[in-house]
Amino acid sequence: MSKEPRLPKGAPINFLQPGETITNLPVSQPTIPVVRMVMQPALPSSPSHEVPGSNRYEITALIDTGAAGVYIDEDFAKQHGFISERTTTVHSAAATTIEPVYPALFELPESSSHYRQSAEFVSVPLRKHGRSYDAVLGMQFLSNGILLMDFDSNTFRFEFTTKPNK
């Protein structure tokens, strides 16, 4: 008797449609997978603590297996009180630039298995270049869990499998 594979419990992956509409199934091309997340500015000197008096923001983040790190829209970061005390070099197909790094606390609110954690998001001009999301979650993020995108069964989820503080 074969055992059925365990499906991830985590956060649903949705799909961004033209006009910034979000659906739970891919209904048009291109297929743009996104997840809802809550972000809050963190202290550069203590990235596991929020900036005093800062707000939490629910945003849409692109799931991008071709990206190495995690990125935040530069205008969103500046407008919502994110603080940068260092920069990093960003290499893209078009250019190499020096960009601010913003510590942030984040969580996937629709996931029962996800806890709040911190990460350093690199600033990039997402919305200035026509993107309809405020963050990009690349392999630095995705390697901490199970990404399930099963188009045959219409099952699209991300579940964190790492433990807190790792």
C-alpha positions in Angstrom: 0.0 0.0 0.0 1.5 3.4 -1.0 1.4 6.3 1.3 -0.1 9.6 -0.1 2.3 12.5 -0.2 1.8 15.2 2.5 0.6 18.4 0.9 1.8 21.7 2.3 -0.4 23.5 4.8 1.2 26.9 4.3 0.1 30.0 2.6 -1.8 30.0 -0.6 -0.1 31.2 -3.7 -2.3 33.4 -5.8 -1.9 34.8 -9.3 -1.6 38.4 -10.4 -3.8 39.3 -13.3 -3.9 42.4 -15.5 -5.2 45.5 -13.6 -3.6 44.1 -10.3 -6.5 41.7 -9.8 -5.5 38.6 -7.7 -7.0 35.2 -8.3 -6.5 31.8 -6.7 -6.0 30.1 -10.0 -3.9 31.1 -13.0 -6.5 32.3 -15.6 -4.4 34.3 -18.1 -0.8 34.6 -19.4 1.7 35.4 -18.2 1.4 33.4 -15.0 2.6 35.6 -12.2 2.6 33.8 -8.8 2.3 36.0 -5.7 1.7 35.6 -2.0 0.3 38.0 0.5 2.6 39.0 3.3 2.8 41.4 6.2 5.9 43.5 6.5 7.2 45.9 9.2 10.4 48.0 9.3 13.0 46.5 11.6 15.9 48.2 13.4 19.2 47.8 11.6 21.0 47.4 14.9 18.6 44.7 16.1 16.8 43.3 13.0 14.5 41.0 15.1 12.9 44.1 16.6 10.5 46.5 14.9 11.2 50.2 14.5 9.4 51.8 17.4 6.0 53.2 16.3 6.2 51.6 12.9 3.2 50.1 11.2 2.6 46.6 9.7 1.8 46.6 6.0 0.0 43.9 4.0 1.6 43.6 0.6 1.8 41.4 -2.5 5.1 39.7 -3.1 6.2 37.9 -6.3 7.3 34.3 -5.9 10.5 34.2 -8.2 12.5 31.0 -8.4 14.9 32.8 -10.7 15.8 35.5 -8.1 18.6 34.8 -5.6 17.5 37.1 -2.7 14.7 39.0 -1.3 13.8 42.5 -2.6 11.6 45.4 -1.6 10.3 48.3 -3.8 12.5 51.3 -3.1 9.6 53.8 -3.0 7.6 51.5 -0.7 10.6 51.2 1.7 11.2 55.0 1.8 7.5 55.9 2.2 6.9 53.4 5.1 9.8 54.1 7.4 12.2 51.3 6.6 15.7 52.2 7.7 18.9 51.3 5.8 22.4 51.5 7.3 24.2 49.6 4.6 24.3 48.9 0.8 25.0 45.9 -1.4 25.9 45.4 -5.0 23.1 44.2 -7.2 23.9 42.5 -10.6 21.1 42.3 -13.1 21.0 41.6 -16.8 21.0 45.3 -17.6 23.4 46.8 -15.0 25.3 46.6 -11.8 24.2 49.0 -9.1 24.7 49.7 -5.4 21.4 49.6 -3.5 20.3 50.1 0.1 19.5 47.1 2.3 16.4 47.3 4.6 15.9 45.0 7.5 12.3 44.0 7.9 10.0 41.7 9.9 7.6 39.6 7.9 5.1 36.8 8.0 2.6 35.0 5.8 -0.7 35.8 7.5 -2.7 33.1 5.7 -0.3 30.4 6.9 -0.9 28.5 10.1 2.7 27.2 10.0 4.5 30.5 9.5 6.0 32.6 12.3 7.2 36.2 12.2 10.9 36.4 11.1 13.4 38.9 9.9 15.3 39.3 6.6 17.3 42.0 4.9 15.5 43.1 1.8 17.5 44.8 -1.0 15.9 47.9 -2.5 15.0 47.8 -6.2 12.7 50.0 -8.3 9.9 47.5 -8.8 6.8 49.8 -9.3 8.9 52.4 -11.3 9.5 49.6 -13.8 5.8 48.7 -14.1 5.7 45.9 -11.5 2.4 45.4 -9.6 4.0 44.1 -6.3 6.0 45.5 -3.5 8.5 42.7 -2.8 10.2 39.7 -4.6 10.8 36.5 -2.7 13.6 34.6 -4.4 15.5 31.4 -3.5 16.9 32.9 -0.2 13.3 32.8 1.0 12.0 29.7 -0.9 14.8 27.4 0.2 13.3 27.6 3.7 10.2 25.6 2.8 8.1 23.6 0.4 6.9 25.4 -2.8 4.1 23.5 -4.4 2.7 24.6 -7.7 0.7 21.6 -9.1 -1.2 22.9 -12.1 -2.9 19.5 -12.7 -4.6 19.6 -9.3 -4.7 23.4 -9.0 -2.8 23.2 -5.7 -0.6 26.3 -5.1 1.0 26.7 -1.6 4.1 27.7 0.2 4.9 26.2 3.6 7.9 27.2 5.8 9.7 24.1 7.1 12.6 25.9 8.9 12.5 26.5 12.6 12.4 29.9 14.3 15.8 31.6 14.8 17.6 29.5 12.1 
